[in-house]
């Protein structure tokens, strides 16, 4: 064994060193030759484990790298936060993690953060193992039931409530909120809308989403109502000529990411229930359903992958298709 004694040291003179895959491994400060030999053997065994099987930390990094490349920044950040709860497993191999370990950790999270949060954590963790399923042959998250949660009532604002909010907004913010409403767009689809994706002649805009299988960025053309068209005309007239984005943050000259407080503040001032931007999408989907639009048309308008998603979406809003 490559164990050595330093002649210039009287206390703890033994050490080991060896090369592995071009890397020098060494450690000093052992009292006896046997201690150094045992430490070297333990290190070799640990390194062999990590060469043969994937470490949990490696699998998490692989999953986060995938989300960073193919998903939205928000989805990436959410998963990074959820998976950080398993930091104590970073030295474990995937094959060493059992269903019981996962279940116990999720119960702890449910008790501290609530059942909905634990369910999100379960989905995030399950995806980590799925990416390495060919190696480990099993996913310890499979078979674990979701924690029971109360089904939330989806809020669909009335036109009158939206109008009250718009009356308190600046003209620029009126255009912003109205375009989200009228296009049924997700807020980040509108935030990421460049002028080059506005087709004035055909009166339509191209919205891009990653809410597709595989996380690929996918476009769809959305027709403009008269309200939406006028909003864009206003935004064009008052645009930042140094920015390619339809809506530019005047504080930094860049596109908006997520204006988390602005809409809630307007709702409180208007005396209407606080709502998120997605409530405007709910309103538009309801208007399409009430107007007699087909399921296929609503699917394409909202940018869903398939009609089943749209049907479930509309059922949650109170419409049967």
N, C-alpha and C positions, 0 to 999 in steps of 0.2 A: 504494500500500500504506500502511496506517496505521502508519507508522514515524516516530518523532520523536526530536529531539535535545534534551537538557536543557541549557539555557544555563549552569546553575550547576555543571555537572560538566565537568572537563577530561579525566579518565580515564574510559574506557568510558561515554560520554554517551548512547549510542543505546539506544532501547527501542521496544517495539511494544505496541499494545493494540487490541483489537477486541471487538465484542459478538457472541455466538453464542447463539441461543435464549434471550435475556434475561440471559445470564451474561457478565460482563466477563472477558476473558482478557488478561493482560499479563505482560511479563517485562522486567526492566531489566539493565543492565550489559554492553552490547555495545560493542566497540571501534569498529566501523565501521557505516555504514548497511547495507552488504551483509550483514554478519553478522546484524543485526537482521531484515532481510528474509528471509534463509534460515531463521532460527529460527522466524519467524512462519509461513512456508510449511510447515515441517515439522510445526508444531503443528496447523495447519489440516488437513493430510493425515491425521495421526493421529486427530484428532477425527472426521473424515469416515469413517475406517475403523470406528470404534466406533459411529457412527450407522448405518452400513450393515449391519454384521454384529455378532453377539453375541460378547462377550468371554468367555473361559473362566471368569474369576472370576464374571461375572454368571450364567453357566449353573450353576456350582457353588452359588452362593447361592440360586438358584431351586430347585435340587434339595433343598438342606438345608431351605429354608423349607417345602417340600412334606412332607418327612419329619417335621419338627417339628409340623406340623399334623395329619398323618394316621397317623404311625407311633408306635411306643413310644419313650420317652425313651432307652432303651438303644440301640435301632437308630439313632436320630438321632445319638447320641454316637459310636457306632462309625463311621458314615459320615463324620462330621466329622473324626475322627482319620485315617481312610484317605485322604480327599481332600486333607487338609493336606499330604500327601506330594508334591503337584503344585504347591506354592506358587510355584515358579519359572516356572510357565506363566501366572501371573495377568495378564500384559500381552499374552498371545497371544489371537488370535481362534480360535474353534472351527474355522474352515475352514483354519487354519494348522497344526493338529495332525494329524500323519500316523500311520498304523499303525506305521511304523517307530519313531517317537518313543515311542509307547505301549509297544511291545514291548521296546525298550531299557530304558525306565524300570522296567517290570515285572521284567525280568531282574535289575536292580540290587536291587529290593525282595526278590525271591526269594533272592538270595545273602545278603542281610543279615537278613531276617526269616523266611525259609523259604517253601516252596512254598504251603502252605495260606494263609498271610497274603497272598501275592501274588495268589492266586485271589480272595480276598475283595476285594482292592483292584481287581482287574479288574472284578468285578461292580458295585462302587460307581461306578467311572468309566464303565462302559458305560451305566449308568442316567442319568448326567449328559447324555451325548450323545443318548440316546433321547428325552429331553424336548425337544430342539431339532432333532429329525430332519427336521421339515418345512422348516426354514430351511436347514440345511446339506446335506440330501439324502443323507447317508452317516454311518455311525458307524465311526470308525477302530478301534474295539474289536472289531467283528465280524470273525470269521474267526481271531481270536487264540485258540489252544488253551489250555485250562487246564493248569497245571503238574501233573505226575504227583504223586500223594500216596498214601500207604499208607492203605487203607481201615481206619478204626478199628473195633475190636471193641466193639460196644455192650454196656455192662455192665447186666445185669438183676439187682439184688440179690434174694436169697432172703428169704422171710418171716422166717427165723431171724436173718439179718443186720440187717434193719430192726428187729426186736424188740430186739436187743442195743443198738442206738443209742437206741431209745425209752426203755429202762430207765435210761439215764444222763441223760436230759433232764428238765427241770423239768416239772411237770404242764401248765403253759401251753404250753411248747414241744412236749410230747407231742401236745397237741391240734392245734397248728399243723402239725407234720410229718404227723400221721395224716390230717388233712383234705386235705393235698396228695396224699398217697398214695391215699386212698379215693375222691377225686373225679377223680383223674387230671388235676388242673388244672396249668396252668403256674404257676410260683411267683408271678408278678406278678398273675395272675388271682385268686389267693387273697389276696395282699397288698392288692389293691384291692377286696376283698369287703366291702360295707357291710351292716349289719344289715337294711336294707330289702330286700335281695335274698335273705334267708333266709325260705323259706316253711315255717313249722313244721307247718302243717296237712297239706300235701302231702308233707312231708319231702323237700324239694329246695332247691337253691341255684341262683342265676343267676350264672353266670360270664361275664365280658366279655373279648373278645379283639380285637386288631387284626391278628391273623394271617389276614387275609382279603384278597382282591384289592381293591386300591384303598385299603387301610389303614383301611377303615371300622370303627368300633367295633361289634362284633356280639355279641349275647348268646346263651347257650344254657342250658337248664335241666338240671341234673345231679341225678339221684336220690341220696338219702343212704342209705348202708348204716347198720347199727346202730352201728358204730364211729364213723362220721362224725357221726351224729346226736348221740351222747353227747359227742363232742368239742365240738360247737357248744353243747350244753347247759352244759358246763363253762365254755366261753369266755363265754357269756352271764352266767353266775352271777358270774364274776370280771371282767366287762368294765369298761372305763373309761367311766363314764356321761357323760362330756363329749365322747366321741369317737363318730362314726358308724361307725367301722371295726370289723370283727370282731376283728382283731389290731392292737393299737396299740402303738407303740414307747413304753415307759414313760419313756424319757429325754427325749422331746420332745413326747409327746402326739399324734404324727402317725402315719399308716400307715407300714409298713415299705416301703423301696424294694427293696433286695436285701441279704440277710444273707449276705455272701460267705464269712465265716470260721466262722460258728457251726456249720454242718452238718459241715464238714470236721473241725473240732475234735472233735465228738462221735464221728465215725467213727474217728478215730485212737485216742481213748480207749476205744472199744468193741472195737478190734482187728479192724475190718473194712475192706475197701478204701475209700479215700476216694471219695466220689461226689457228684455235683451233685444238685440238686433234681429234675432231669429223670429221674434214675434211678428215682425213686418213680413217675413217670408211666409209665416203661417197665414197672415191676412191675405196675401196675394194668392196662395194656394186655395184658400176658401173662396175667393172671388172667382177663380177659374172654375172651381167645382160648381158653384152656384150659377155660373154663366153657361153651364152645359158643355164645357170642354171635355173631350174624350180623355180616358186614362193615358193613352199614348202621348197625347199633346201635353198633358200636365207633366208626365215623366220627362219628356224632352225639355220642357220649359224650366223645370227645377234642376235638371242635370242629374237625375238618378240613373243608376246603372241598369236597372230593370223595373218592370211594371209592378212586381211584387213589393218592392221597396216603396213605390209611390202609393200603392193600394194600402199598405200598412200605415203610411204617413197620413193619408187622408182619413183612414178609419180612426186614427188617434185624434183627428180634428173633428170627428163626428160625421163623416161622410162615408157611405158604403158604395164601393165600386167593384 
